[in-house]
Amino acid sequence: MESNSLARTDKELAELYQRHADLVYRLCYIYLKNPVDAEDAVQSVFILNYESL
């Protein structure tokens, strides 16, 4: 049962990422003014989101 809920969580996270990654990236880029740092920040945002699930 646990693996089923984990798969559901992974699917939900993937959908959340696809829906919001561009916006999160743009916001990060506005603040950081560096594409590599913005990509790292986007990754951190979604990792923190995943950990909170």
Short mmCIF file of the C-alpha atoms (twelve columns), coordinates in Angstrom:
data_MODEL
# 
_entry.id   MODEL 
# 
loop_
_atom_site.group_PDB 
_atom_site.id 
_atom_site.type_symbol 
_atom_site.label_atom_id 
_atom_site.label_alt_id 
_atom_site.label_comp_id 
_atom_site.label_asym_id 
_atom_site.label_seq_id 
_atom_site.Cartn_x 
_atom_site.Cartn_y 
_atom_site.Cartn_z 
_atom_site.pdbx_PDB_model_num 
ATOM 1  C CA . MET A 1  0.000  0.000  0.000   1 
ATOM 2  C CA . GLU A 2  2.808  2.396  0.804   1 
ATOM 3  C CA . SER A 3  4.356  2.113  -2.673  1 
ATOM 4  C CA . ASN A 4  0.962  2.947  -4.210  1 
ATOM 5  C CA . SER A 5  0.708  6.158  -2.183  1 
ATOM 6  C CA . LEU A 6  4.317  6.998  -3.066  1 
ATOM 7  C CA . ALA A 7  3.581  6.576  -6.782  1 
ATOM 8  C CA . ARG A 8  0.568  8.812  -6.405  1 
ATOM 9  C CA . THR A 9  2.715  11.397 -4.652  1 
ATOM 10 C CA . ASP A 10 5.348  11.219 -7.406  1 
ATOM 11 C CA . LYS A 11 2.671  11.638 -10.061 1 
ATOM 12 C CA . GLU A 12 1.183  14.620 -8.237  1 
ATOM 13 C CA . LEU A 13 4.618  16.179 -7.843  1 
ATOM 14 C CA . ALA A 14 5.347  15.732 -11.554 1 
ATOM 15 C CA . GLU A 15 2.051  17.410 -12.437 1 
ATOM 16 C CA . LEU A 16 2.757  20.222 -9.989  1 
ATOM 17 C CA . TYR A 17 6.216  20.694 -11.503 1 
ATOM 18 C CA . GLN A 18 4.884  20.799 -15.063 1 
ATOM 19 C CA . ARG A 19 2.219  23.298 -14.094 1 
ATOM 20 C CA . HIS A 20 4.415  25.706 -12.141 1 
ATOM 21 C CA . ALA A 21 8.091  25.265 -13.077 1 
ATOM 22 C CA . ASP A 22 8.143  28.071 -15.662 1 
ATOM 23 C CA . LEU A 23 6.631  30.594 -13.284 1 
ATOM 24 C CA . VAL A 24 8.914  29.572 -10.427 1 
ATOM 25 C CA . TYR A 25 11.917 29.809 -12.749 1 
ATOM 26 C CA . ARG A 26 10.952 33.283 -13.955 1 
ATOM 27 C CA . LEU A 27 10.504 34.527 -10.406 1 
ATOM 28 C CA . CYS A 28 13.817 33.043 -9.328  1 
ATOM 29 C CA . TYR A 29 15.552 34.557 -12.342 1 
ATOM 30 C CA . ILE A 30 14.113 38.001 -11.584 1 
ATOM 31 C CA . TYR A 31 15.555 37.881 -8.068  1 
ATOM 32 C CA . LEU A 32 18.831 36.082 -8.776  1 
ATOM 33 C CA . LYS A 33 19.632 37.479 -12.262 1 
ATOM 34 C CA . ASN A 34 21.554 34.313 -13.129 1 
ATOM 35 C CA . PRO A 35 20.091 31.373 -15.042 1 
ATOM 36 C CA . VAL A 36 22.150 28.699 -13.283 1 
ATOM 37 C CA . ASP A 37 21.259 30.021 -9.834  1 
ATOM 38 C CA . ALA A 38 17.615 30.274 -10.881 1 
ATOM 39 C CA . GLU A 39 17.617 26.627 -11.986 1 
ATOM 40 C CA . ASP A 40 19.154 25.599 -8.659  1 
ATOM 41 C CA . ALA A 41 16.521 27.589 -6.788  1 
ATOM 42 C CA . VAL A 42 13.699 25.971 -8.774  1 
ATOM 43 C CA . GLN A 43 15.101 22.560 -7.928  1 
ATOM 44 C CA . SER A 44 15.284 23.513 -4.247  1 
ATOM 45 C CA . VAL A 45 11.687 24.726 -4.252  1 
ATOM 46 C CA . PHE A 46 10.388 21.465 -5.642  1 
ATOM 47 C CA . ILE A 47 12.596 19.329 -3.391  1 
ATOM 48 C CA . LEU A 48 11.254 21.176 -0.355  1 
ATOM 49 C CA . ASN A 49 7.737  20.675 -1.695  1 
ATOM 50 C CA . TYR A 50 8.365  16.953 -2.134  1 
ATOM 51 C CA . GLU A 51 9.772  16.641 1.392   1 
ATOM 52 C CA . SER A 52 6.720  18.369 2.823   1 
ATOM 53 C CA . LEU A 53 4.425  15.758 1.259   1 
# 
